[in-house]
Amino acid sequence: MLGDDDEEQRARDIALRVFAVVSTKWGLQVLEEIGAGRRRFRELHRAVDGISYKMLTQTLRELENHGLIARYDHGTANPRVDYSLTEAGTRLVDAIHALCDWSRTHLDRLLDAPANRAGPRTTH
């Protein structure tokens, strides 16, 4: 049995690995498209502008490997595979949408922050 500190560290490590997958160029876009109902490989490829077949395959495998999507192979003569969000994937997309809502709520203040002001950046 893991102690509280060990369990907390393990949870952080897992979260960091999941965030690394989702924060790639394609990870969140693919999650969003699957959540929107686009579940077949070709549908996803058409929906995610600019993604190659190789990158889509790699992204789907990473998302599945981290428990965010489920892959269902129908086992038919014509290959048919569907993807869906797992409960964890759905909750993650909901959390990301909540973060976007937070950003919209505080947009004026965030735009006034030094990091977001127009003009040359100075380093200290």
N, C-alpha and C positions, 0 to 999 in steps of 0.2 A: 504494500500500500504506500502511495506517495504522500509525503508530508505536504502541508499547505503551501509552503514556499516552493517545493519542487513542482507541485501541481500548477501553481501560478506561473512559474517559469516555463513549464511545458506549454501552457495555454498561450503565453506570449510568443514562444518560438513558432508554434503552429500558426498563430495569427500573422506573424511577420512573413511566413512562407506563403500563406494565402494572399496577403496584400501584395507580395511581389508578383504573383501570377496575375492578379486582377489589374495591377497597375501597368502591365505591359501595354504596348501600343494597341493590341487587339483584344486583350482579355475582357475588359469591361464591355466593349462593343459586342462581343460574341455573347456574353451573359445577357446583355440587354435584348439582343435579338431573339435568343431562346426564350426569354421571359415574355417577349411580345408575341410568341406563338410560332416563330419560324424555327422549325425543328429538324428539317432534313438538311443534309450537307449542302446540296445545291442551293436551297433557299437561303441558307446562311451565307454562302459564297456570294450570291447576288446582292444580299442585303448589306454586307460589310464592304464598303467601297475600298478597293485597292488591296484587299488581302489575297495572297496567293493560295493555291490549293495546299501547298506544303505548310504555310503558316497557319492556315485554318485547321489542318489536321493536328499540327503540333499544339495549337492553343486548345483545341477540344480535348486532346489527351491530357494536357496539364490541368485543365479545369475538372476533368473527370477524376484524375489522380488525386486531386485535393478535395474531392467530395462535394463539388459545387454543381456538377451536372451528372445526369445518368444517361447512359447510352443503351439503347435497346435495338438489337439486331433481330429483324423479323425472320431471318433464316430462309428467305425465299430465293428462287432461282435468279431473279433480278435483285441484286443487292439493295436492301432497303434498311436504313438505319435512322432511327429517330433519337433526338436529344431532348431532354427536359431538365429543368432546374430541380435540384433536390431541395428538401426543406431548408438546409443550410444555405444553398444558393439563393433561394427566394428571400430568406431573411437578410442575406448580405446585400442583395439588390435593394431591398426596402431600406436598409440602413444607409446605403449610398444615396438613395433618393432623399432621405431625411437630411443628410449632410448638404445636399443641393438646396433643399428648402431653407436650411439654416443660412446658407450663403446668400440666397435671395433676400431673406429677412434682414440681413446685416450688410447688404451690398454697398450702401452709401459709405458706411464706416470702413468697410474693407477697401473700397476704392480710394479712400483718403489715406490709407496706411502708406508709409514711405515705400514699401516694396512695390506698390501698385501705381505710384505717381508717374506721370509721363516725364520724360526728360532723361538726361544722363544720370547714371548711378555713380555714387561716390563710395569708395571703400574707406573704412576707418581703421 
